Amino acid sequence: MSTTPRVSSAIPGEPPHFGSVLAHQPAIAERFFALYGAFWGSDVLSARVKEVARMRNARVTECGFCRQVRFDKAVAEGLGEDVVDDITDGYETSARLSDTEKAALRFTDALIHDPDLLTGDARAALARHLTPEQIAELGLGVTLFLALAKALITMGLEPQAMDRTVLPTPVPLDRAA
């Protein structure tokens, strides 16, 4: 992955990072952050399940930033590093991941890799553990995670090195301080 920025910062004197690059298109950036905040602000699906899917995407895309960030709401819901460590190939056998989380991970893999992964037992498990509203929210979230990771990677905005970091969970713009 590249850590050499391929896009300049729109903020004079500030190095390129996701926010400073998106500042080239402030109206679009505002809409993106509004959507991302609305997704995380919704309680249709738990923050822990959302974060489990986000971690799977981070592992698949190899996004260095995404792999190192944890959102505080998911951590408060019990998402520890022991659980995150099980979000690898073979997660189906994890004793730490719930059946709901495993169904969400299979759905995540289908969205990222191949929709045919969500057939038979995987499809039945998804319907058993998640409501249609939760599946829709998860689908939107994985789409956002994949797009965000690919944008960071392609624009060269991953950090050279980064410690594990717990950040405040994004919130809808109308709730932002």
C-alpha positions in Angstrom: 0.0 0.0 0.0 1.2 3.5 -0.7 1.8 6.1 1.9 2.9 8.6 -0.6 0.0 11.1 -1.1 -1.2 11.3 -4.7 -3.6 14.2 -4.0 -2.7 17.5 -2.4 -4.3 19.0 0.6 -6.8 21.8 0.0 -5.9 23.4 3.3 -2.8 25.6 3.1 0.0 24.3 5.4 -1.8 21.1 6.3 -0.5 17.8 5.0 -2.7 15.6 2.8 -5.1 13.4 4.8 -8.6 12.3 4.0 -10.3 15.4 5.4 -7.8 17.9 3.9 -8.0 16.2 0.5 -11.8 16.1 0.5 -11.7 19.8 1.3 -11.2 20.2 -2.5 -14.9 19.3 -2.8 -16.5 20.7 0.4 -20.1 20.2 -0.6 -19.5 16.5 -1.5 -17.4 16.0 1.6 -20.1 17.4 3.8 -22.6 15.0 2.3 -20.2 12.0 2.7 -19.6 12.8 6.3 -23.4 13.3 6.9 -24.1 9.9 5.4 -21.2 8.2 7.4 -22.3 9.9 10.6 -26.0 8.9 10.0 -24.9 5.3 9.4 -23.0 5.1 12.7 -25.6 7.1 14.5 -28.3 4.6 13.6 -29.1 1.9 16.2 -30.8 -0.4 13.8 -27.6 -2.5 13.9 -25.3 -2.6 16.9 -22.0 -0.7 16.6 -20.2 -3.9 17.5 -21.7 -5.7 14.4 -20.9 -2.7 12.2 -17.3 -2.7 13.6 -16.9 -6.4 13.0 -17.9 -5.9 9.4 -15.6 -2.8 9.1 -12.7 -4.9 10.5 -13.3 -7.6 8.0 -13.2 -5.1 5.2 -10.0 -3.6 6.6 -8.3 -7.0 6.6 -9.5 -7.9 3.1 -8.5 -4.5 1.6 -5.4 -4.3 3.7 -6.1 -0.7 4.6 -3.5 0.2 7.2 -5.5 3.1 8.7 -8.7 1.1 8.8 -7.0 -1.9 10.5 -5.6 0.3 13.3 -8.7 2.3 14.2 -11.5 1.2 16.6 -14.6 3.2 17.3 -15.4 3.7 21.0 -19.0 2.7 20.8 -18.1 -0.8 19.5 -15.4 -1.2 22.1 -17.9 -0.2 24.8 -20.2 -3.0 23.4 -17.5 -5.5 24.1 -15.4 -5.6 20.9 -12.0 -6.4 22.2 -8.8 -7.3 20.4 -9.4 -11.0 21.1 -12.6 -10.8 19.0 -10.9 -8.6 16.3 -8.1 -11.2 16.1 -10.7 -13.8 15.0 -11.9 -11.8 12.1 -9.7 -13.6 9.6 -10.2 -16.4 7.1 -11.7 -19.1 9.2 -13.9 -16.8 11.4 -16.7 -19.4 11.0 -15.0 -21.5 13.7 -14.5 -18.6 16.2 -15.9 -19.1 19.7 -15.6 -15.4 20.3 -17.8 -14.2 17.4 -21.6 -14.6 17.8 -23.7 -16.3 15.2 -25.1 -12.9 14.2 -21.5 -11.6 13.7 -20.6 -14.6 11.6 -23.7 -14.1 9.5 -22.7 -10.4 9.1 -19.2 -11.4 8.1 -20.4 -13.9 5.4 -22.6 -11.0 4.1 -19.6 -8.7 4.2 -17.5 -11.3 2.2 -20.3 -11.6 -0.3 -20.4 -7.9 -0.9 -16.6 -7.5 -1.1 -15.8 -10.7 -3.1 -18.7 -12.5 -4.8 -22.5 -12.4 -4.2 -22.6 -16.2 -4.8 -21.0 -16.6 -1.4 -24.4 -15.7 0.1 -26.3 -18.8 -0.9 -27.8 -21.8 1.0 -26.8 -21.9 4.7 -25.2 -18.5 4.6 -28.3 -16.9 3.3 -30.5 -18.7 5.8 -28.3 -17.6 8.6 -28.4 -14.0 7.5 -32.2 -14.1 7.5 -32.3 -15.9 10.8 -30.0 -13.4 12.6 -30.7 -10.1 10.9 -33.9 -8.2 10.0 -34.3 -6.8 6.5 -33.6 -3.3 8.0 -30.4 -4.5 9.6 -29.3 -6.2 6.3 -29.9 -3.0 4.4 -27.9 -1.0 6.9 -25.1 -3.5 6.9 -25.0 -3.5 3.1 -24.7 0.3 3.0 -22.1 0.2 5.7 -19.9 -2.3 4.0 -20.2 -0.3 0.8 -19.0 2.8 2.7 -16.2 0.9 4.3 -15.0 -0.6 1.0 -15.2 2.8 -0.7 -13.4 4.6 2.1 -10.6 2.0 2.3 -10.0 2.0 -1.4 -10.0 5.8 -1.5 -7.4 6.0 1.3 -5.2 3.4 -0.3 -5.5 4.8 -3.9 -4.9 8.4 -2.9 -1.9 7.3 -0.8 -3.4 8.6 2.4 -2.5 5.6 4.7 -0.1 6.5 7.5 3.5 5.1 7.3 3.0 3.7 10.8 0.1 3.9 13.2 -0.6 2.6 16.7 -3.9 1.1 17.5 -6.3 4.0 18.1 -9.7 4.2 19.6 -11.7 7.1 18.1 -15.0 8.6 18.9 -17.7 6.9 16.8 -18.8 9.2 14.0 -22.1 10.9 14.7 -24.8 12.5 12.5 -23.9 16.1 11.7 -26.9 17.4 13.6 -25.4 15.8 16.7 -21.8 16.9 16.2 -20.5 19.3 18.8 
